[in-house]
Amino acid sequence: MKKILVTGSAGFIGFHLTKALLNKGHLVVGVDNLNDYYDTNLKRARLDELDIFKKSKDIKCRYSFFQYDISNKENIDLLFEKNQFDIVINLAAQAGVRYSLENPKSYIDSNLNGFANILESCKTFEISHLVFASSSSVYGMNVEQPFTETDNTDYPVSLYAATKKSNELLAYSYSHLFELPCSGLRFFTVYGPYGRPDMAYFSFAKAIIEGKPIDVYNNGIMKRDFTYIDDIVDGILRVMSKPPSLKSISTSKASAPFEIYNIGNNDPITLMRFIETIEKCLSKTAIKIMKPMQKGDVPLTYANIDKISTKLGYKPSTSIEDGMKKFTDWFLNYQYKAINKN
C-alpha cells in the first residue's frame, strides 16, 4: 500500500486512475481546481463516483480530495508538507489543442507554472517517483511513423504541445540535478466513459443523438491512434510501479533517472471509421459537414509502444468497437440522467 498524490483527479484520466488505485488498496489524495473549461457537472459526477472510498471503513481505501490549483505554490507546498507521499502522478493541466489559441495564459499558468511547483515540491520532499502526463502532440508534424520516443520533438505546432514538451525538459533537468526519478507519459487520443466533452467523439455522439450536423476536419482522412481509457490506466500503473534509476536506463547518454514512454493503441484508424463506429453503436447516421484541417492539428498519430511493451509488459487489449460500445452505453445513460435531472 502506498500513499499517492493524483493531480487532476476530477479529470478524465485522473478519475479513472484514482478509482483504479483505490480499488488496489492504495491511499490516494486527489487534487483538482475544477475549472470551467468544460461542464463542471461532469467533473463533479466523477467525484461523486469516488465518494464511496471516502466513506469506506477500510483504511486501505481511504480517499481525500482538495480543490486546489497546482499553480498556487502555497497550497501545493502545504499539501506535500502534511502528507508523506510515496508517489506523485501529475495529470493536472489545461487540456486541448484548439483552446490554446483562445486562452494561452491558462496553459502557462497550469502547464508551466503549476508543473514547476510540482517539481519543486517533489524535490524538497524527496518523492520516490514522479509520473507526469505529456502528450503525443509533442511529435508535431513528424513524418516518421510510428512515433518513437527517440524521435525529434523540437517543433510543436500548438501551444499545448509546446507546454508538454517543456514539461519533459523541466522534469529531465530536475531528474538530472537532484536525482528525482521521473517518468513522462505521451498519451495517444484517449477515449471512454466519463470522457472530456471537448473531445470529438463526445461531441459527435451528442450531435448524432440530437440529429445535429458534425464537423469532419481534413475530410475525415486524418488518422488517430485512439486508445481506450482502461488501456491508458494499465500503462500508468505499470510505469508507476517501476521508477527509473540510473542503473535501469539503457542508453549510455543518460545521466538522470528519467524515462519517456508512449502509451497508445499502436493501431491508428481514420476519423471516418471512428465516426462510423459511433454511428453503429448509436444505430443512427451522422449528418457530416466536411472541413479542411484546423490549425494546430496533425494528419496522423501512431504510437510505437515497443519500449513500454518490452520493459513493462504493456499490451492494449480494447478494440475500437468494444471501447466505443462501452462509451456510448455510458453516454446514453449519462444524458438520460442529465435530461431527467433538469
C-alpha positions in Angstrom: 0.0 0.0 0.0 1.3 3.4 -1.0 0.2 7.0 -0.5 -0.2 8.6 -3.8 -1.0 12.2 -4.9 -3.0 12.4 -8.1 -3.4 15.9 -9.5 -6.2 16.4 -12.0 -8.1 13.7 -10.2 -11.5 15.1 -11.3 -10.4 15.0 -14.9 -11.0 12.1 -17.3 -7.8 10.1 -16.9 -7.3 11.3 -13.3 -10.7 10.0 -12.3 -10.2 6.5 -13.8 -6.7 6.3 -12.4 -7.8 7.3 -9.0 -10.5 4.7 -9.0 -8.1 2.0 -10.0 -5.6 3.0 -7.4 -8.2 2.9 -4.7 -9.5 -0.4 -5.8 -6.0 -1.7 -5.5 -5.9 -0.6 -1.8 -3.7 2.5 -2.1 -4.2 5.7 -0.1 -5.0 8.5 -2.6 -5.1 12.2 -2.2 -6.8 13.9 -5.2 -6.3 17.5 -6.3 -8.2 19.4 -9.0 -9.1 23.1 -9.5 -12.5 22.2 -11.1 -12.1 24.9 -13.7 -14.9 25.6 -16.1 -13.1 24.8 -19.3 -15.9 22.3 -19.8 -19.1 21.4 -17.8 -18.2 21.2 -14.1 -21.2 18.9 -13.6 -19.3 16.1 -15.3 -16.3 16.7 -13.1 -18.5 16.6 -10.0 -20.1 13.4 -11.3 -16.7 11.8 -11.4 -16.0 12.9 -7.9 -19.4 11.6 -6.7 -18.3 8.2 -8.1 -15.3 8.3 -5.8 -17.3 9.3 -2.6 -17.7 5.6 -1.7 -14.0 5.5 -0.9 -14.3 8.4 1.4 -16.9 6.6 3.4 -15.1 3.2 3.4 -14.2 1.9 6.9 -11.3 0.1 5.3 -8.3 2.4 5.8 -6.7 0.9 2.7 -9.4 2.5 0.6 -9.3 6.0 2.2 -9.5 8.9 -0.2 -9.4 12.6 0.3 -9.9 15.4 -2.2 -8.7 19.1 -2.3 -10.0 21.7 -4.7 -6.6 23.2 -5.3 -4.9 24.8 -8.3 -1.4 23.5 -8.8 -0.3 27.0 -9.9 -0.8 28.1 -6.2 2.5 27.2 -4.7 1.5 27.8 -1.2 -1.3 25.2 -1.3 0.9 22.7 -3.0 3.7 23.1 -0.5 1.3 22.7 2.3 -0.2 19.6 0.8 3.2 18.0 0.5 4.2 19.0 4.0 1.1 17.5 5.6 1.4 14.2 3.6 4.2 11.8 3.1 3.6 10.8 -0.5 5.4 7.8 -1.9 4.4 8.6 -5.5 3.1 11.7 -7.3 1.2 11.4 -10.5 0.7 14.8 -12.2 -2.2 14.8 -14.6 -3.4 18.3 -13.9 -3.1 20.6 -17.0 -5.0 22.9 -19.2 -6.1 20.5 -21.9 -7.0 21.0 -25.6 -5.0 21.9 -28.7 -7.5 24.4 -30.2 -8.4 26.2 -26.9 -4.7 27.1 -26.6 -5.3 29.6 -29.5 -8.0 31.3 -27.5 -6.6 31.4 -23.9 -2.8 30.9 -23.9 -2.5 32.3 -20.4 -4.3 29.3 -18.8 -1.7 27.0 -20.4 1.2 29.0 -19.0 -0.4 29.1 -15.5 -1.2 25.4 -15.2 1.1 23.5 -17.6 4.2 25.5 -16.9 4.0 27.3 -13.5 1.9 24.6 -12.0 4.2 21.8 -13.1 7.2 23.7 -11.8 5.5 23.9 -8.4 5.0 20.1 -8.5 8.7 19.5 -9.4 9.9 21.8 -6.7 7.8 20.0 -4.0 8.8 16.6 -5.3 12.5 17.7 -4.9 12.0 19.2 -1.5 10.1 16.3 0.0 12.2 13.6 -1.8 9.4 11.9 -3.7 10.5 8.4 -4.8 8.8 8.7 -8.2 7.1 11.5 -10.2 4.9 10.3 -13.1 3.6 13.1 -15.3 1.4 13.4 -18.3 2.9 14.5 -21.6 1.2 14.1 -24.9 1.5 12.6 -28.4 1.1 16.2 -29.6 4.8 16.8 -28.9 5.7 14.9 -32.1 4.2 17.8 -34.1 4.4 17.3 -37.9 6.9 14.5 -37.6 6.7 12.5 -40.8 8.4 9.3 -39.4 5.7 6.8 -38.4 5.1 5.3 -36.0 6.2 7.9 -33.4 9.0 6.6 -31.3 10.3 8.1 -28.0 13.7 8.9 -29.6 12.1 11.0 -32.4 12.8 14.7 -32.6 10.2 16.7 -30.8 11.7 20.2 -31.3 8.9 21.6 -33.5 5.5 21.5 -31.7 2.7 23.0 -33.8 0.4 24.2 -30.9 1.0 26.0 -27.6 -0.4 23.0 -25.8 2.2 20.7 -27.4 4.9 23.3 -26.5 3.9 23.3 -22.9 4.0 19.5 -22.8 7.5 19.4 -24.4 8.5 22.0 -21.8 7.3 19.6 -19.1 9.6 16.9 -20.4 12.6 19.3 -20.4 11.9 20.6 -16.9 11.4 17.2 -15.5 14.6 16.0 -17.1 16.6 18.9 -15.6 15.2 18.1 -12.1 15.9 14.4 -12.6 19.5 15.2 -13.6 20.2 17.8 -11.0 18.5 16.2 -8.0 18.3 12.5 -9.0 14.5 12.8 -8.9 13.0 9.7 -10.6 10.7 10.9 -13.3 8.6 9.2 -15.9 6.8 11.1 -18.7 3.8 9.6 -20.5 2.9 10.5 -24.0 -0.8 9.7 -24.3 -2.4 9.0 -27.6 -6.0 10.2 -28.2 -7.7 8.8 -25.1 -11.5 8.0 -25.2 -14.0 6.2 -23.0 -16.8 6.7 -20.3 -16.6 10.0 -18.4 -14.5 11.4 -21.2 -14.0 15.1 -21.9 -16.9 16.9 -23.7 -14.5 18.9 -25.8 -13.1 15.7 -27.4 -14.5 14.9 -30.9 -16.1 11.5 -30.1 -18.1 13.1 -27.2 -19.4 15.9 -29.3 -20.0 13.6 -32.2 -22.2 11.2 -30.1 -24.2 14.1 -28.7 -24.8 15.7 -32.1 -25.7 12.3 -33.7 -28.3 11.6 -31.0 -29.8 15.1 -31.4 -29.8 15.0 -35.2 -27.4 17.9 -35.5 -24.5 18.1 -38.0 -20.9 17.3 -37.1 -17.8 19.0 -38.5 -15.4 16.5 -40.0 -12.0 18.0 -40.4 -9.5 17.1 -43.1 -12.5 15.4 -44.8 -12.1 12.5 -42.3 -8.8 11.4 -43.8 -6.7 12.1 -40.8 -5.8 9.1 -38.6 -5.6 8.8 -34.8 -4.2 6.2 -32.5 -7.4 6.0 -30.4 -6.6 4.4 -27.0 -9.3 3.2 -24.6 -9.1 4.6 -21.1 -8.6 1.2 -19.4 -5.5 0.6 -21.5 -4.2 4.0 -20.6 -4.7 3.3 -16.9 -3.0 0.0 -17.2 0.0 1.7 -18.7 0.2 4.3 -16.0 0.1 1.6 -13.3 2.9 -0.3 -14.9 5.1 2.8 -15.2 4.2 3.9 -11.6 5.4 0.6 -10.2 8.8 0.8 -11.9 10.6 4.1 -11.1 13.7 4.7 -13.3 17.1 4.6 -11.8 20.5 5.4 -13.3 21.2 1.7 -13.5 18.0 0.9 -15.3 18.4 3.4 -18.1 19.5 1.6 -21.2 21.2 4.5 -23.1 24.8 5.4 -22.3 23.9 9.1 -22.8 21.5 9.1 -19.8 22.6 11.0 -16.7 19.3 11.0 -14.9 16.7 8.6 -13.6 14.3 9.7 -16.3 12.2 7.9 -18.9 9.6 8.8 -21.5 7.0 6.3 -22.7 4.4 6.3 -25.4 1.1 4.9 -24.2 -1.1 4.2 -27.2 -3.1 1.6 -29.0 -0.5 1.0 -31.8 -3.3 0.8 -34.4 -4.4 4.1 -35.9 -7.7 4.4 -37.7 -9.2 7.1 -39.9 -11.6 9.6 -38.5 -14.3 8.4 -40.8 -14.0 4.8 -39.5 -14.2 6.2 -36.0 -17.4 8.1 -36.8 -18.8 5.0 -38.5 -18.2 3.1 -35.3 -20.1 5.7 -33.2 -22.9 5.6 -35.8 -23.1 1.8 -35.5 -23.1 1.9 -31.7 -25.9 4.5 -31.7 -27.8 2.9 -34.6 -28.0 6.4 -36.2 -26.3 8.1 -39.1 -24.4 11.3 -38.6 -25.0 14.5 -40.7 -21.5 15.3 -41.8 -20.0 18.7 -42.8 -16.6 18.2 -44.4 -14.0 20.8 -43.5 -10.3 21.4 -44.0 -7.6 20.7 -41.5 -7.6 23.1 -38.5 -4.6 25.0 -37.2 -2.6 23.0 -34.6 -3.9 19.6 -35.8 -1.7 16.9 -37.3 -2.7 14.4 -40.0 -1.6 11.3 -38.2 -0.7 10.0 -34.7 0.7 6.5 -34.4 2.4 5.2 -31.3 5.3 2.9 -31.3 4.9 1.1 -28.0 7.8 -1.3 -28.2 9.6 0.4 -25.3 6.7 0.1 -22.7 5.8 -3.3 -24.0 9.3 -4.7 -23.7 10.2 -3.1 -20.4 6.9 -3.2 -18.6 4.8 -5.8 -20.4 2.2 -3.3 -21.6 -0.3 -4.6 -24.2 -3.5 -2.7 -25.1 -6.4 -5.0 -25.4 -9.5 -3.0 -26.2 -10.7 -2.8 -29.8 -12.3 0.4 -31.1 -15.7 -1.4 -31.4 -15.6 -2.6 -27.8 -14.3 0.6 -26.4 -16.9 2.8 -28.3 -19.7 0.5 -27.2 -18.7 1.0 -23.6 -18.6 4.7 -24.1 -21.9 5.1 -25.9 -23.6 2.9 -23.3 -22.3 5.2 -20.6 -23.1 8.3 -22.6 -26.7 7.4 -23.2 -27.2 6.7 -19.5 -25.4 10.0 -18.5 -27.5 12.0 -21.0 -30.7 10.3 -19.7 -29.9 11.2 -16.1 -29.0 14.8 -17.1 -32.3 15.3 -19.0 -34.4 13.9 -16.2 -32.5 15.9 -13.6 -33.4 19.1 -15.4 
